Amino acid sequence: MSKLNRLHRALRSLKRRRRGFRWATAYSGMLSVLLWTLVALFLLDWWFQLDRVERVVAMLPAAVLLALGFLFRG
């Protein structure tokens, strides 16, 4: 094996690791937005003792927030 082949293999390996790191970073941001949204919904429901319809109305902005978090994940 020549030095050039070894270098190409090392660069491909680095490229795969970087891609994995970028995906992990993006999805950890999405997971963070999801968890904070669920905590906010829980606290809102707990403090105000929401009925079923009010919960659905509260979940609509949460769904929009999650969609924006997914679109702008990095």
C-alpha positions in Angstrom: 0.0 0.0 0.0 1.3 3.4 -0.9 1.4 6.4 1.3 -1.2 8.1 -0.9 -3.7 5.2 -0.4 -3.1 5.4 3.3 -3.7 9.1 3.2 -7.0 8.7 1.2 -8.2 6.1 3.7 -7.4 8.4 6.6 -9.2 11.3 5.0 -12.3 9.2 4.3 -12.3 8.1 7.9 -12.0 11.7 9.0 -14.8 12.8 6.7 -17.2 10.1 8.2 -16.4 11.1 11.7 -17.0 14.8 11.0 -20.3 13.9 9.3 -21.3 11.9 12.4 -20.3 14.7 14.7 -22.3 17.3 12.7 -25.4 15.0 12.7 -25.1 14.5 16.5 -24.7 18.2 17.1 -27.8 19.0 15.0 -30.0 16.4 16.6 -28.9 17.2 20.1 -30.1 20.8 19.5 -33.4 19.3 18.3 -33.6 17.1 21.3 -33.0 20.1 23.5 -35.8 22.1 21.9 -38.1 19.1 22.3 -37.3 18.7 26.0 -37.7 22.4 26.9 -41.0 22.5 25.0 -42.3 19.5 26.9 -41.2 21.0 30.2 -42.9 24.3 29.4 -46.1 22.4 28.4 -46.0 20.4 31.6 -45.5 23.5 33.8 -48.2 25.4 31.9 -50.7 22.5 32.4 -49.7 22.0 36.0 -49.9 25.7 37.0 -53.2 26.5 35.2 -54.8 23.0 35.4 -55.8 23.1 31.7 -58.7 21.3 30.2 -58.4 19.1 27.2 -59.2 21.9 24.7 -56.8 24.3 26.4 -54.1 21.7 26.2 -54.6 21.3 22.5 -54.5 25.1 22.0 -51.2 25.2 24.1 -49.7 22.4 22.0 -50.2 24.3 18.7 -47.5 26.9 19.4 -45.3 24.1 20.8 -45.6 22.2 17.5 -44.6 25.3 15.6 -41.7 25.8 17.9 -40.6 22.2 17.3 -40.9 22.6 13.6 -38.8 25.7 13.7 -36.3 23.9 15.8 -36.1 21.2 13.2 -35.8 23.6 10.3 -33.0 25.6 11.9 -31.2 22.8 13.7 -27.8 23.9 12.5 
